Amino acid sequence: MKRLLIAEDNDSNYILMTYILKNHYEFERACNGKEAVELAQKGGFDLVLMDIKMPVMDGLEATAKLKELMPDLPVIALTANAFESDRQLAFDAGCVDFLTKPISSQLCLSTIAKYVGE
């Protein structure tokens, strides 16, 4: 089964993600960008779902670091900010895709499947 890293500091958002993903993927949580980079470096993840606004290190900085270290690891941005400028910042940091909160479970699953399969 494919393994995802969910970088999300908000408990309720993380719980929602686990509900969407639990029958499709294995996953682990990082509570901030720094932790996400550290966990991803240990390996074993097929994709990262990256919240943009997090403490310690935000998702944009964490994505940029991950792309330096692991250029082939796909990172999908998760954010409540749906402005085109936010989308562009995420792509500039290295995200391969962009999902806005509240997350649609079907859109979330189909977006992940584009990069790692079912």
N, C-alpha and C positions, 0 to 999 in steps of 0.2 A: 504494500500500500504506500502511496506517495506521502511524504512528510512535509508539512508546512510549518513555518515559523510565523506566529501571529504577534506582531509588535503592537501592543495596545495597552495603554495605561488605565483606561476606564473599565472598571469591573463589569458594568452592565453591557457595554459594547463587546467585551470579550465573551461574556456569557452568550450573547446573541450569535457571535461568530461560531462558538462551539456547537450551538444548536443547529446552525446551517451546515456545518462541516462534518459533524460526528459520524455520519454514516458513509462518508466518502473518502476521508483522509485522516491520517494521524497528524497530530499537531502538538506544538509546545508554545508556551507564552514567554514573551519578553515584555517587561513593564516600562522600558524606556529604550531610546535609541542605542545607548551605550551597551546595554544588555543584549540587544538584538545583534549588534556587530559581534560581540563576544560569543554568543551562542551559535551564530551562523558560521563563524570561523572554526568551530569544533566539527562542523560538517554534518552531513546526513539530511540536509533539507533540500527539497526540490523547488521551493518557491517561498518568498517572504511576502506576507501581507503587512504593510507598513503604515501605521497611523502617522499622520504628519505632525500634529501638535502633541508632543510628549515632553516630560521633564528630563533633565540631565543632558540629553542630546536629542534634538528634534529629528523627525523622520527624514527630512531632506538631507541633513548632514550624515545621518546613519546610512541612507541610501548611497550617497556619494562615496562614503568609506567602503561600503560593501562592493560597489562597482569597481573600485580600485583593487580590492583584494580578491574578489570573485566575480569577474566580469560576466560569466555565463549564468549566474544565479538570477532568475527573474524576480523582480520586486514590483508588487502592485501597490499603489498608493491608496490609502483609505482616509477620507477626510470629510468633515462636515462642510468644508469650504468648496463650493461648486463653481467659483468664478474661473473664467478662462485663464486668468493670470496664475491662479493656484495650480491649475492643470499644467500650464507651461513650466512652472517652477519644478513640479514633480518630474516631468519628462526631462528637463534640463539636469536634474540630479541623477537621473539614470533609471527612473521607473519605466516599466514596459507598458503599464496600463494604469487606469485611474478609476476608482469606485467612490461614489459619494454616499454619505450616511444621511438618512437611514438606508441601510443596505437591503436591496431586494435579494432574496435567497436564490432565485433562479438566475439573475444576472451575475451574482457572485460566483455561483458554481460554473456557469458557462464561461465566465472570464478566466477563472483558474484553469479550467479544462483546456483552454486555448494554448496554455503554456506547459501543462504537465500531463494532460490526458485525463480521462475519467478515473 
